[in-house]
């Protein structure tokens, strides 16, 4: 979802104005993707822009994410999606994603690319 914002996808750009929280591991993953697709300067820009929305996750959340991913092997979820989803569920936030494997789960707001 963050990558779609960086790509200026109009379906996602408007979402940056909504109150958001980003678990630290997802911010790190986002930095890596932007670095790979663009360059260091762009990665730093987006890291700094999204950094104020980032929150630390506990070891318990990380452990629960690993369990969630294991229990949902058929969905082929990334570790980062699992962390984001578990964090959102545990903290009472909505999980915004464009990953079809998460579509329909409780607490998920799916936005098609």
C-alpha positions in Angstrom: 0.0 0.0 0.0 2.8 2.4 0.9 4.5 1.6 -2.4 1.3 2.6 -4.3 1.4 5.9 -2.5 5.0 6.4 -3.6 4.0 5.5 -7.1 1.3 8.2 -6.9 -1.5 5.8 -7.6 -4.6 8.0 -7.3 -6.5 5.3 -5.5 -3.9 5.4 -2.7 -2.6 9.0 -2.6 -5.8 10.2 -1.0 -5.2 7.7 1.8 -2.1 9.4 3.1 -4.4 12.1 4.5 -6.2 9.6 6.7 -4.9 8.9 10.2 -2.4 6.1 9.9 0.0 4.0 11.9 2.8 2.0 10.3 4.6 -0.7 12.3 8.3 -0.3 12.2 9.0 -3.5 10.2 6.7 -2.4 7.5 8.4 1.0 7.3 11.7 -0.9 7.0 10.3 -3.1 4.2 8.9 0.0 2.4 12.4 1.7 2.6 13.9 -1.4 1.0 11.4 -1.5 -1.8 11.8 2.2 -2.6 15.6 1.8 -2.5 15.4 -1.1 -5.0 12.9 0.5 -7.3 14.2 4.1 -7.2 17.3 5.3 -5.3 18.7 6.3 -1.9 17.4 9.9 -2.1 13.8 8.7 -2.8 14.0 6.1 -0.1 15.2 8.6 2.4 12.4 11.0 1.4 9.7 8.5 1.9 11.2 7.1 5.1 11.3 10.6 6.6 7.8 11.4 5.3 6.2 8.2 6.7 8.5 8.0 9.8 6.2 10.1 12.1 3.5 7.5 11.6 5.7 4.6 12.6 5.3 2.7 15.8 7.3 0.0 17.5 5.8 -3.5 17.7 6.4 -5.7 20.6 8.0 -9.1 20.5 4.6 -10.6 21.3 3.2 -9.0 18.1 6.1 -10.4 16.1 5.5 -13.9 17.6 1.8 -13.7 16.9 2.5 -12.6 13.3 4.7 -15.7 12.8 1.9 -17.9 14.1 -0.7 -16.1 12.0 1.5 -16.6 8.9 2.0 -20.3 9.8 -1.7 -20.8 10.3 -2.5 -19.2 7.0 0.1 -20.9 4.8 -2.3 -21.2 1.9 -2.5 -17.4 1.7 1.2 -17.0 1.0 1.4 -13.9 3.2 4.7 -12.0 3.7 6.0 -11.7 7.2 5.5 -7.9 6.9 1.8 -8.3 5.9 1.3 -10.7 8.9 3.0 -8.2 11.3 0.8 -5.3 9.9 -2.4 -7.4 10.2 -1.7 -8.7 13.7 -0.7 -5.3 14.9 -3.9 -3.7 13.5 -6.1 -6.4 15.0 -4.5 -6.2 18.4 -4.5 -2.4 18.5 -8.0 -1.9 17.2 -6.9 -0.3 13.9 -8.2 -1.1 10.4 -5.6 -2.9 8.2 -5.4 -1.2 4.8 -4.0 -3.4 2.1 -4.0 -4.1 -1.6 -3.0 -7.8 -1.0 -5.8 -10.0 -2.2 -4.7 -12.8 0.3 -6.0 -10.6 3.1 -9.2 -9.5 1.5 -12.2 -10.5 3.5 -10.4 -11.0 6.8 -11.9 -9.2 9.9 -10.5 -5.7 10.2 -9.2 -5.5 6.7 -9.9 -2.7 4.3 -9.0 -3.9 0.8 -8.2 -1.5 -1.9 -7.7 -2.8 -5.4 -4.7 -1.5 -7.3 
